[in-house]
Amino acid sequence: MFSDTALYKKFEKIQIKLSEAFYFYDEFQSIGDEMERKRSSKLIDLTQEKIQTVNIITKAVANSFYDIEGTFFGLFKKKSNDKFLPLTDVKMLEIFKRQEKWFKREIILPHKFIGIANSHIELAIIG
């Protein structure tokens, strides 16, 4: 039996079909330099994008699914036409079933930005 923190196998390189990726995150704690941040702020002002909150339930795979809360900028319909939905300030819970009982476990992300694959979203509530 494996524990939740045991490392089973390490690969130097892997290749994943993009459609199979569930979520990704950037390993850099702060993305972009000062000029990029200014450009982004100006672009948000020009497009009048508003911050929105979203709660996502993913499709169930192997007796588990994820409950994800986060915020994003822009229009949900426009963003959902892309392959990934960008979220910030993310809180992610794994909901899983073992021996006929449901459990939840918080997934600790290294940073607060992730991209969720649209193909894995079962339900999204905008609030």
Residue pairs with C-beta under 8 A, 6 or more apart in sequence:
2 8
4 105
18 83
19 117
19 119
21 117
22 58
22 66
22 116
22 117
22 120
23 84
23 114
23 115
23 116
23 117
23 120
24 84
24 114
24 115
25 109
25 110
25 111
25 113
25 114
25 115
26 111
26 113
27 110
27 111
28 111
29 111
31 113
32 40
44 73
47 74
49 73
49 74
49 75
50 73
51 71
51 72
51 73
52 71
52 72
52 73
52 76
52 126
52 127
53 69
53 70
53 71
53 126
53 127
54 69
54 70
54 71
54 72
54 76
54 85
54 87
54 124
54 125
54 126
54 127
55 67
55 68
55 69
55 124
55 125
55 127
56 66
56 67
56 68
56 69
56 70
56 85
56 116
56 121
56 123
56 124
56 125
57 65
57 66
57 67
57 68
57 121
57 122
57 123
57 124
58 65
58 66
58 68
58 116
58 120
58 121
58 122
59 65
59 120
59 121
59 122
60 122
63 96
63 97
63 98
64 94
64 95
64 96
64 97
65 94
65 95
65 122
66 92
66 93
66 94
66 95
66 107
67 92
67 93
67 95
67 104
68 87
68 90
68 91
68 92
68 93
68 116
69 90
69 91
69 92
70 87
70 88
70 89
70 90
70 91
70 114
71 87
71 88
71 89
72 79
72 85
72 86
72 87
72 88
76 124
76 126
79 85
79 86
80 118
80 121
80 124
82 118
83 117
83 118
83 119
84 115
84 116
84 117
84 118
85 115
85 116
85 118
85 121
86 113
86 114
86 115
87 113
87 114
87 115
87 116
88 112
88 113
89 112
90 109
90 112
90 113
90 114
91 106
92 106
92 107
92 109
92 114
93 104
93 105
93 106
93 107
94 104
94 105
94 106
94 107
95 102
95 103
95 104
96 102
96 103
96 104
96 105
97 103
